[in-house]
Amino acid sequence: MDRKAYLINYSFRYYMIAAIMTMAAMNLNSIINGILMGNLLGADAFSSINVAMPVVICISAIGALLAQGPANRIAQHLGAMDNNRANQVFTVSFGSMLAVCLTLSAIVAATDFSAFVVGLLPVDAELLPLVSKYIGVLMMGCMVIVFQNGLSLLVDVMGKPKVVTIGMIAGMVANAAFVVTSVKVLHMDIVGAAYATLFGALVCDMVLLGYIFKYSGMKLCRCPNWWKDFRSGISYSLPSLVGTISVIVLMLVCNTYIMANQGANGMFVMSIGYSIISIGSMISNGVGMSYTAIGGMMIGQGDYRGVRLLFARGMFVTLLAPICFNIGGLFSRNLASLFGANTPELIELTGHALPMICVMLFSLGIVSSLTFLHVALGHRVISSVNSLMTLATITVSFMFLDYMLPPDQIWWAFPLATALSLLIILSDTMAVSMRSQGKLQLVSLIPKDDPERKMLDISVECTAKEETAAIDSLIRFLRENGASDWENSVVHCLDELMLNILNHSGCGSGSYMDLSVMLQEDKIAAYLRSEGKPFDPLKVKKDDHKIGMTIMFHYCSSLEYRYSYSQNIVLLSWDIVS
């Protein structure tokens, strides 16, 4: 009856499918928007939107800065069933985004700030009027873009990531429809495209806000420690921001050296490489976000064994993706033809260089996903260090090979940087693990089991026979640890709950429940997790015919319930009176 990964794998699959669909919808939105702009308004409009893309990214980054860290903390508070603290952190994040956006919009309306921003971009004189119009509209309506990114991160940790997917798809459809309407019907220029972007973000915001305030159980509340929560949220968000900036600078470094050594043909290969890296990033970011959402929930429960199981599954997927891409890299010449290579030299260059670019997916994927995990565990400094060192390794590799080898060998910088980056991750996590006196695992930095902690942590197959065996294990655990005085109360409550799961959740043989019972100084706490349809004991209590459940509430001191990532999670506690 040892703890199994069944439920964790179940929630991980549920989350990853939603996360990949969300990121695919975001990428598809950009592609469709580009196609429509190019065909309806011409090449200049399409180019102008691409020139303005850094501004859009910066506006979205405001949402990430004000929501990524709070999302981490909300996940942990929800895992601990501390809804009051979760609501406070949510309120601070929501209020911060609102205040920053209103301030920015007021500055744009009262000054020439948007013109100042346009002046920072490398804009051709011919495109300047179009870029100015587009950015002017976007910055006035920046609130909906900031909230789209920020609310997506917050909803992601509330238990139903599919809501974000639905919001993104709804926004994509609204954006495309508005673009066609504004150009074909209203005869608007690039301003119509800007309004379409804002309208699509607004529709997504409405979906997310509807879920938050109607279904999630979250609400705005009074925050006595708002400044402390604000600073804490920013500190948890910074590593992700550092990682994003590092990736942008990394691309600039790669482009600089490849252009200098390989020219236009080299940039053609890099374009294919970026497409592959973009797909790989969807997977590694999805894994990382699962560490924030599912892992954060388990950290809040003190379930570090579950976090280790989640990390094992996430690392498997993180490594599997680049392995598959590197196998696909063996067919680089076919990819070159698919992307339009029309000379034997270009096809041959792609066949030689693209597999080396694919190797870097290993370090990028591992660093990206570990950033989320380390931040969730509180190791914020090492998260930023690893992101910066990834940038440093690619820069040093290019500089070294540019000096030592002929131009056609510059591609070896990618495998070299990968090896250096992985070596640095191993080294610095080893240093942190050693400083903890071996209490933290290598690489993941997840705490190891405390041998002095009194805890029963088992997986129970959903059969009557295994449920009986689990109760026997519970009784032995309580007696062996001097808690036999509370045996009757604890056993009755957990037995009643597990029998109800067997009878009403739809789970059967081959499915598992996870039972964790912890003996603490002042109480006994138990988490019972199961898959299947929602089963809320707090609602069942109101049914007079459920006598067993009603008696259960008499035995336990408190009971909390939450349905997250297709799991029923019940927290029960019994106060210990000496």
N, C-alpha and C positions, 0 to 999 in steps of 0.2 A: 504493500500500500504506500510505497514511497511517492513523493510528489512527482507527477508527470507533466509533460509539456502540452497535454491535449488542449486544455482551455486557452492557454497562452497562444498556441499555434492557431487556434480557431479565431481568436480576436485579432491576431496579427494578420491573418489572411483577409479578414473583414476590413481591417483598416487599410491595408496595402492596396486592395482593389479600389477603394474609394479615393485614396490619395493619388494613385496613378491616373485614375479617370479625371480627377480634378486638374492635375497638371497637364494632362493631354488636352482637356477643354481649354485651358489657358493658352497653350501653344497653338491650338487650332483656331482660337479667336484671333490671334495675331496674324496667322496665315490668311484667314478669310478676310480680315480687315485690309490686309495688304493687297490681296487680289481685287477686292471691290474698289479700293482707292485707285489702283493702277488703271482699272478698266473704266471707271466712272469719271475720274477727275484727271487722269493722265499721270505720266511718269514723274513730273515735278511734284505733284501732291504726295505721291508715294514716297519720293525721296525726302520731302520735307518732314513727313511723319517719322521716318527713320532717323533723321537728324535730331528730332525732338525727343527720341526715345530715352536718352539719359535723364531728361527732366522727369519723364513719367516714372522711371525707375527710382529717382530720388524722392518723388512724392510718395510712391508706394513704400519706400524705405522708412518714411516717417511712421506709417502704420506698423511696420515690423518692429521699429525701435520702441514704440509705446505699447505693443501687444505681445511680442514674443516672450519676453521675460515674465509678464503677468500670466501668460498661458501656462508656463512651467509651474508657477506657484498655484494657479487655480487647479491644475490637474492633481497636484499633491494634496491640496485641501479637500477636493472632492473625494479622493481616495480615502482620506481619513474621516470622511463624512462630516467635515467641518464646513457646513454650508454657509455659516455666517462669515467666516474669514474668506471663503471663496467669493461671496457677494461683495465684500469690501474691496478685494483686489480687483475684481471685475469693474466695480464702480470707478476706482481710481484710473484704470486703463481707459475706460469709456470716456470719462470726463476729461482726461488728458488729451485724447485725440480730438474731442470736440473743441477744447480751448485752443489748442495749437492751430487747428484748421480755421477757426473763426478769426484768430489773430492774423494768420497768413493771408486769408481772403481780404481782410480789412486793409492790410499793408498793400496788397496788389491793387485794390480799388483806389486807394488814396495816393499812391506813388507810381513811379515808372519801374517798379521792381521787376515786372515781367520783361521789360526791355533790357534791364540789366542782366537778367538770366540769359536772354537770347544772345547778348553780347559775349557771353562766356563760351558759346558754342562755335565750332568751326563751320560757319554758314557761308555758302556762296552768295554773292550779291543777288543773283537771279532768284534764289530760293528764300531770301530774307523776308519779304513780305508775307509769304505763306507760312513760314515758320513762326513769325511774330503773331499772326492771327491765331494759329493753332495753340501755341503755348499760352497766349493771353487768356483764351477761353478755359483751358485746362487749369490754370492756376487760380482763376476765379472760382472754379468748381472743385478745387482740390479735395474738399471734404469727402465727397463720395468715393474718390480713389483711395484716400487714406483709410476710410472706414471699410472699403472692400477688402483690402489686405489685412487690416487689423482685426476685423470681425471674423474673417476666415480663420485666422490663427486661434482666436478665442473659442469659436464654435468647435474647432477641431478637437479640443480637449474636453468637450462637454458630453462625449459619448456617442454622437451620431455624425461621423465624418461625411456620410452621404449627403447631409444637408448642404455642406459646402459644395459638393459636386453639383447638386441640383441648382444651387445659386449661380455657380459659374456657367453652367449650360444655359440657364435662363438669361443671364447677362449677355452671353455670346449671341443668342438668338435676337435679343432686343437690340443689341449693337448693330448687327447686320441689317435688321429691318429698318432701323432709324437711318442708317447710311443710305440705303436705297431710297427711302422716303424723302430725306432731306435733299438729295441730289436730283432725283427724277421728278418728284412732285413739287417740292418747294424751291428747286433751282438754287440751292445754296452751294457755296464753294467749300473750301477746306474747313471753314467754321462749322459747317454741318457735320463733318467728320469728327470734330472735337466734341460737339454736342452729343453725337452718337456714342462716343467713348464714355462720356459722363452718364448718359442715359443707361447704357449697359451696366455700368458700375452701380447706378442707383437701383436698378432692378435686382441685382445681386444683393445689395444692402437690404432691400425690403424683405427678401427671402430669409436672410440671416437674422435680421432683427425680429421678424415674425416668429422664428423658431426660438430665439433666446427668451423673449418675453412671454410667449404663450405656452411653450412646451418644455423648455430646458429646466425650469425651476429657478433660474437665475433672476436677480432683480437688483435694481439700484437701491443703495442704502446709505446710511450715515457712516462716515469713515473717520474715526477719531485719530488714526495714525496715517493719514493720507500722505504726508510728506515722506515718511519712512517707507511706506509701500511704493511710492513713486520712485524713490531712489533705488530701492531693491529691484523693482521691475526693470529699470534702465540698466542696472549692473548685470542682470541676467540676460538682457537683450544684446549687450555689446559684443560678446563673442560671435554671434551670428552675423552681426553687422561687419565685424572685422573679417570674417570668412568671406562675405559677399564682396567686400572691397578687394580682398586678396585675389579672388578669382578674376575680377575685372582687370586688375593690374597684371596678373599672370598672363591673360590673353594679350595685353598690350606688349609684354615682353616677348612672348612667342612670336607675335606678328612682326615685331621689329627685327628680330634675328633671322627669322625665316625669309622675310622680304629681302634682307641684306644679302643672304647667302644663296637663296633659291629663286628669288624674283616672283613673277606672276604665277609660274607653275607651282612653286612652293605654296603660295597662298591658296591655290586651287585645292591642293591636298589638305591644307589646314582647314579649309571650309568644310570638307567632308569629315575631317576629324572633329570639328566643333559640333557637327550634327550628331555624330556618334556619342560624344561626351554629353551633349544635351539629353539624349535618351538615357544614358547611364546615370546622369544626375537626377532624373526623375525617380529612378529606383533607389539610389542612395539617399536622396532627400526624403523619400517616402519612409524608408527604414528609420532615418533619423527622427522624423516627426512621430513615428510610432514609439520611439524611446521617450519623447516628450509627453505624449498622450497616455499610452498604456503604461509605459515605464514610470511616468510621474505618478499615476494613480497608485501603482504598487509601492512606490517609494513612500507615499503618504500612508500606506497601510503597514509600513515596515517589512514588506515582503521582498527582501533582497534575493531570496532564492528564486522567486518568480522573475525578478529583474535579470538574474543570470540566465535563466531559461530563455527569456525574451532576447537577450543579447546573443545567445548561441544561434537562435533562429535568424536574427537580423544579420549577424556576421556571415552566416551561410549564404543568405541572399545577396549581401554586399559583395562577396567574393565570386558567387556564381555568375553575376551579371558581367563583370569584366572577363571572366573565363570564356563565356559565350561570345562576347564581342571580339576577343582575341582569336578565337577559332574562326569567327566570321572574317577577321582581318586577313586570313589566308586567302580569301577570295577578293582581295583589294582591287585587283585588275578588273574584275567584273563590276565592282562598285564604281570604279573610275569611268567605265563606259556608261553606266546608268546615270551618272551625274554629268555626262556630256563631254568627257575627254575624247578627243578626236585625232590624237597623234600618238604613234607608238612610244615616243619619249615620255609623254605625260602619263600614259597608262603604266609604263614601266616605273616611273618615279612614284606613282601612287602605290604600286605593288610593293615597292621597297620601303616607303616611308610610313604608310598608314598603319601597318602592324606595330611600329614603334610608338606611334601616338596612342594606340589602343592600350599599350602597357600602362600608361599613366592613369588609366581608369582605376587601377588598384589603389594607388595612393589617394587620388581625389575622392573615391568612394568611401574609403576607410576614414579619412580625415573628416569628410563632410558628416558622415553618420555619427562618428565619435564626438564631434562637437556638440551635437544635441544631447548625447548621453552624459558627457562630462558636465555640461551645464546643469542638467537635471539632478546630478549627484552633488552639485555645488563646487565642482572643480573648474571655475570660470577662467582662471588665469591660464591653465594649461591648454584649454580650448583655443584661446586666442593665440597662444604661442605656437601650437601645431599648425594653425592656419597660416600664420606669418612665415613659419619655417618651410611650408610647402612652396610659398612664393620665393623664399630665399634659395631653396634648392634648385628650382628651375632656372633662376637667374644665374646662380653660380655655375650650373651645368652648361648653360649656353655660353657664358663668358669663357669658361675653361676650354670647351671644345672649339669655340670660334678661334681661339688662340693656338690650340694644339693640332687640330685636324683640318683637312681641306673642306671646302664648303659643302661638298656632297655628303659629308659624314655628320653634318650638324644635327641630323635626326636622332643620333645616339644620345642627345641631351635628354630625351624623354625617358628612356629606360634608366639612365643614370640618376635623374632627378627622383624617379620613383623609388629606386633603391635607397637613396639618401633620406628621402622623406620617411619611409617605413623604418629605417634605422633610428631616426630621431624620435619617432613615436615610441618605439620600443625602449629607447634609452630614457626619455623623460618620464614615461609612465613607470619604468623600473625605479627611477629615483624617488617618485612620489610614493610608490608601494613600499620602498625600503624606509622612507621617513615615517610611514604609518606602522612600522615594525611588523610588516607582513599582514596587516589587517585588511589591506585592499588587494584585489586581484590585479595582475599585470595587464596592461593595455586598457581594459574596461574600467578599472579603478572602482569596481563594485565591491562593497564591504563583504568580507567572508562571514560565514556563520559564527556567531559568538557561542563558544562551547558552554558558557555559563547561562545562556538564555534558555529559559524553560518554555519550550514550544513544541506542539504537535503539528506537523505539516504533512498532510497526506492527500492523495487523490483517491476518490472512491468511485468505482464503476457503478453506473446507475442500474443496479439490480438489488432485489430484496436481500439476497445472500450477502453481497458486499456491504450493504448498508448496516446489516447486523454486525458484520466483522468490524466495521468502522466504529460502531458504538462500543464494542468490546475494547478496541484500541484506546478509545477516549477514556473509558473507565480505568484502564491500567495506567494511562498517563496521569490522570488526576490522583490516583492513589499513590503512585510512585513519587509524586512531587508534593505530597502533603496537602492536597486540596480535596480530600474525600468529604469534608463537611459540605462542600457545594456540589457534590457529585449528582445528587438528585435533581437539582435545578438545572445544571448545565446539560446533563444527559437528556432530561425531558424536552428541553427547548430544541436542542440540535436534532434529536430523534424525530420530533414532530415536524421540524422544517424539512429534513431530508426525505421523510415519507411523503410530504406534500409535493416535493420536487419530483419524486418518482411517479406519483400518481397524476400530477397535473401539468408538468412542464413540457411533456412530449418527448423527453429524453428516454433512451432505451439502452439496451446492452451495447457496449462499444463506446458509450458516452461516459463522461466522468464529471464528478463534482470535486471541487477543491475545498478542503477543510483545514483551517489554520486556527489553533487555539493557543493563546499566550497567557502565561501566568505573570502578572505584574504585582508590584508591591501593594497597590490598593484595589485592584480589580482583576477579574478574568475577562479577557476579550476574545471573541471568536469571529472570524470571517468565513462565510460560506458562499461559494461562488458556483454558478451553474449556467449552462447554456439553455436555450429554449425560449419559449414565449415569456413575456413579462409576468412575474408572480410577486406581487407586493403584499407582504404580510400586514402592512398597516391598513390596507384597504379590506383585506379578508377579515380583519378583526371586526369590522362593522356588521358582518353577516352573523346573525345569532345562531345559525345552524353549525358554524365552525367552532364547536366547543373546544377541541384540542388546541386550536390557535388562540382562543380567548384565554385559556388557562396558561398558555405559554407566556403571555404578556404579564401574568401575575408573577411568574418565576424570575424573569430577567429584569435588570434595572433599567436598561434602555435598549432600543432596537431602531436601527436606521437601515433604509433600503435605497438602492440606486440601480438603475438599468443602464449599463454602459458597454459599448462595443459588443452588443448582442449577448451580454452576460448579466444574469441576476446576481447582485452583490448585496449580502445582508451582513450587517455588523451588529452583534449582540454583546452586551457587557453585563457583568454581575459585580456589584460592589462587595468588596471583602470587608466584613465587620469583625474586628478582633475581639 
